[in-house]
Structure formats: structure tokens, C-alpha cells
């Protein structure tokens, strides 16, 4: 049964098209996203397509419906991530080797370097956030505090968990702000901060390949010597550095730095360094699987003894480096 769209859709004043013609819908949507196949599953369904869209600096807000039961096959999105949040109805999403049955309780995040195919069931309406792939990489690297591998999300985005629910509420607030004219009108610094916040929140809310790097401690309101020590550690995870070099950069003695780390973080500087290197290694295993050997990844994350690396990795994460590569958590 077809569920007809509500009389007023999100971003209603930013309509890009409304049509009953499949070819016209395919052509216009392709201009904003990418070339794709769009096919009706049944000629008896009422095809009633609409797209509303407003562009920001590096992201865009979208509302799309097709009315009918359709298949959509864009292949690899290449240039952008696409977060899909159903308002009503459902869709079956394939992104890489991951499959998502998407509903108002389960969104989907499409990774640009994985093949995507979708079936939107009749009556499905969705809010979509399009994010430039290069922008996602830029924000993620800034959050991690160092150059990183590819960002890739777990495609199934649970909107009932607190993180997913909170992020979706924030996205709805951004949609409302755009409708009211308080955002997405002037592409100024305020707009840039809004987009940064939305992307940073997404990286913190949904498991992804840099999640291990985001568990780092930045020192907060801790002493300046701790902040300087942490800065050096995260800048040089892949290099051979020792306690005396960290102390020299922090401007204190080994004894004092040991005491500060123990008080603030509950560990020694070297224990923190080793843990941070392991998290960086996990990020590389998740993002660069298949492109580098485990030995190469161990070396890139500052581990010079492969055997000790594998034992320590399993102790910290409960699985071997090979298990992490094989599981392909992020598609």
C-alpha cells in the first residue's frame, strides 16, 4: 500500500523538483548527487517523486520521496558521504558488504568508497545529509590530531540508542533552522561552525574507522606540562620517542611527569604512549585493510617488534590484528 507524502515536507520552500516522470527524477537527482540507475518495481505504484534541497558550505540538507517502490543503484558515491534518516516508510540498503533495513528507528550511512544499492519501498520519505568526502577526512584528521587513513562508518545507524537519537534530534534542529532562515542562508563563519559541529558529532556518535583515535585524552583542564606531553605523543606516534624526549618537550623532569600522568590519567607516560600507539594501529587496520600488511601497519604505528605487537594488541582489544582486518566491520 502506498503511503502518500504529507502535505508539507521538510525544506518545503527549497523544492528542486516534483514529478511523476522517472527519467526526469533520475536526471535531476543525479545533478545533486551522482549518476545512478532508478527503476520502478511495479507499474501499478504511484510514482510521485520530490526533492527539497539547500546547500551549505561543505554539506547539504535534503528531503526525498519517490512514492513508488523503486530500486536505486549509484555504485560508489566517490565524492561524498550520505546519511539517510527515514521519516516514514522503509528501505533496504546495501553498502559494501553490509546490509541495512532502514526505518525511522534505523538510519543508514553510505560510505563513498563502497558500492551502494538501495530499494526504497513505496511510501518511504527520508531526510538526507550529504557531506563532502574531503571535508569528512579534514574534520576527522583535526579531531585525531594527526594524519589518518580513510574514514569509513558502520552503515547501520541505530536511532534508538542515545548517541543516534541525540544526533538525529540535532539534525532535525538544523533542518528547522534552515526552514526558518537562521542557517543555510549566508555561508559565513557561523554556518561553517554549524557544519563542523554536525560532522564532529556524527564522528563521535557512530562507530567508524577513527573511533579508536577519538578515545585519546586531550588533557582538558590539566597542567600545561601534561598537555605539552600529550601533544608530542600524538604528533609522533609512529616515531621512536622515549621518556626523556617527552619530558624535554613538556619542560619538566621524568619524576614530575610520572606523578602528573599518574594523578591525571592513572598511568605512566610510556603506558599512555603504548596505548595510544595501539589505538592508532587499530585505526589503520580498520581503514587500510588489504592495502598494507599487518607488519607494515605495526611499523607505521611505532611498533618495531611484530611478535610483541600482536600479543599486546590482543591483550588490549580482545582480538588479534588479523581478526580486526578480517571482520570488515565498516564494509
N, C-alpha and C positions, 0 to 999 in steps of 0.2 A: 504494500500500500504506500502510495506517495504521500509524504507529509509536506504540505506546501509551506513555503517560506513565510515568516512573519511579515506584516505589512511594512514594518520599519526595521531594516537590518543595520548592524554596526557600520559606522562610517558612511551612513546613507547619503550624506551630501557630497561624498567623494566617489560617486559612481563612475566607473570606467566603461562599463557596458552592461546591457541586459538584452538577452537574445534567446530565441528558440532555435537558432541555427548552429549546429555542431561545428561546422567549419569556421564560422565567424568566431565562436568562443575559443576554439583552438588557436586561431591566428592571434587574437588579442592577448590571451593569457601568455602565449609564447613570447610576446614582446616584453612582458614584465618579468618573466621567469626564464624559461628556456624552451627550445623546440621539444615537442613531445607528441606521442600518439594519444588521441582522445576518441574513444569509441563507445557508443551506446550498447548496453547489453540486451535491451529489448525495445523494439519499435513501438510498443504499446505504452511505455512510460512517457510522461510529460516532461520533455526536456525544457528546462526553464533556467538558463544559466545567468549568473550575475557576478560581477567582481566590483568591489569597492576597494580603493587603494589610496594611501597617502605616503609620500616619500619623505624620509628624514635625511640625515647626513650620510649614514652608513647602513641604515636599516629601513625597512618599510613595513607598514601595517596593512593587512589585507583581510577582506571578508570574501569568501567564495561559496557559491552553491551551484549545483548543476541540475537539481530537481530529479533527474532520472538516475537510474543505476548505470554508472559509467566505469570504464577502465581507463587509467591514465598511466602512460609509460614514458617518463622523461629520460630514462637511463641514468647516467651520472649527472648530478646538478652542476658539478665542477666549480662554479664561482660563488656559491652561497649555501649556507645552512638554511633549512626551513623548519620552523617549529609550527606544528599543526595542533590546534586545540578545538575539537568538535564542540559546537554549541548544542546541536541536536543531531540525532542520527548516528551512523557508524561508518567506518571504512576499514578495509583490510590493507595494511601497509607492509611492503617488503623493502627493506633497506639492507643491502649486502646479504649476509646470511641470517639476519634477524627478521622475525615476523611480528607484527603488532596488530591486534584487533583494537582499533581506536574508537573510543566513545567519549562522552563528556566526563567520564572518570579516568580515561587513559588517553593521553595525548601521544604525539609521535615527533621525534626529532630526526630529520633526514640529514645524514652525513653526505657532503658533496662528492666524496671520492668513492662512494659505494653505489652500485646500481639500484635504482629505485623503481618500483612499480606499485600501483595502487588500484583499488576498486572502491569507489565511493558509492555506497548504497543509496537507493532512492530516498530523498528527504534529508540527506546529510548537508549540514551547513557548518563551516569552520572559520575560526579566526586563525590567521597565519602571520607569523613574524618572520620576515626574510632578513638574514644577516649576511653581509659580505664575508666570504671566507677569509680574506686577508685581514679584515677587521677583527674577526674572532681570534686569529693567530696573534695579532698585535696585542689585544687585551689579555689573552692568556699568558703571553710571554711577560708582560708587565706584572701580572699577578704572581707568576712563578719567580720573577726576579732574575731570569736568565734565559738564553735562547732555548727553545724547546722543539720537540718533534711535532708531528701532526696532532691537531686537536680532533678528537672523534668522540661522539656521545653514545651512550647506550640509547638506542632508538625508542624503547618503551618508556614513556614519561608518566609515571603514576601521579595523577592529580588528586588522589585521596590522601596521600602522605603529606605531612605538614610542609615539607620543602616544596613539593609540586603545587600544593594548594596555595601556599603563600605567594609563589612566583606567578601563578595564574591570576590571582587577585590583583597583583601589581600590574600585570599586562592589561587586564580589564580597565584598571585605572588609567593607564596610558591611552587606551582606546577612547575612554571618556574625555580625557584631556584634549585629545586631538579633535573630537567632535565639538567640544566647547570652544576650541580655538586657542587654548592656552599652551599647546605644544604642536609641533609639526607645522608651524606657520612661518616662523623665522628660524633659519638654520644658523643659529648663533651658538655661543658657548653654553648657554643654558640647555639648549637642545642636545649638544654634544654630551653634557654631563648626564642627561636623562638616558641617552642611548648607552653610555658607558655603564651606568648603574644597572640597566636591564640585562646587558650581556654579562657583566660580572656576577650578578645574582643568579643567572642561569648556570654559569660555570660552577657556582657554589651549591646549586640546588640539585643538579642532575649528574650522576656518575659519568665521568669522562676520562680521557687519557691523561689529563694533567691533575686529576683529583689527588694523586699521591703527593704532588708538589704543593698543593694548597693546604696541606696539613702542617706546613712549616710554621714556626713561631717567629714573629717579627719583633718580638721584644716588648711591644706595647708601651707601657709607661716605665719600663725597666731602665736601669742605669745606662748611660751613654756608652760605657765600655762594652756592655753586652750587645747593644745594637751594632757597634762597630765590628765586634767579633762575628756576629751573625751575618752581617753584610759580606764580610770576606769569605766566610764559609760557603754561602750560597752563590757567590760570584765564581768561586774556584772549586766547585765540587769535583771536577774532572782532573784536578791537578794534585800533585804531591805536596801537601802542606802539613806542617806539624804544629805542635802546641806553641813553640817559641815564636813562630811566624805569626800565629793568631794573636798572641799576646803583644807583639810589637805593633801590629796594626791597631789593636784595641787600646794600646797605651797603658798597659798595666803589667803586673808580674804574674807568673804562672800560678802562684798560690792564690792571689786575689781573684784571678779569673776563674779558677776552680771553685772558689767559695761562691762567687756570683752565679755561676751556672747552676751549682747545686741548690742554691736558695731559690732562684727564679724558675728553673726548668727541671730540677730534680735529677740532673745527670751531669757528667763531666763534659768539657768542650769536645774531647775526642769521641765520646759516646754520641754526642749530638751530631758531630760530623759524619760518623759512620752511619747513623740512622738516616740522615739527610741524603747521603750517597745512595743508600738502598732505595729510598723513595724516588730518587731521580732514575735509578736503574729500572724500577718498576714502570715509571712513565715511559721510558724508552722501549721496554719490552711490549707495552700495550700499544704504543703509537707506531713503532718501526718494525713490528714483527714481520719477518720474511725479507726485510731489506738488509739486516745485519745479523751476524751470528751472535749467540749468547756471549761468546768470548769477547767479541768486539764491543758489545754493549757493556759488559763488565769493565772493560778498559776505558770506555767513554765516560763511565760514571765514577772513575777514580779507583777501581778495584784492580790491583795488579796480580793477584793470585786467584786464578779461576776456581780452584777447588774450595778455598776458604769462602769465596764469594757465594757459591751455590749453597753451602751449608748455612751461612749467615742469612742468606735470602729466605731460605725455607723456614728458619727459626723466626724471622720477623713477620713473614706473610702467610705461613702455613701451607705453602706450596712451592714447588721448585720453579726456577726460571723457565724451564721448558714447559711446565704446566701452564704458566701465565701466557706464553706465546700460543700454545695450542688451543686454549679455551676461546680465544677470539671474542671476548666479552663485548667489544664495541663494533661488531660486524665484520 
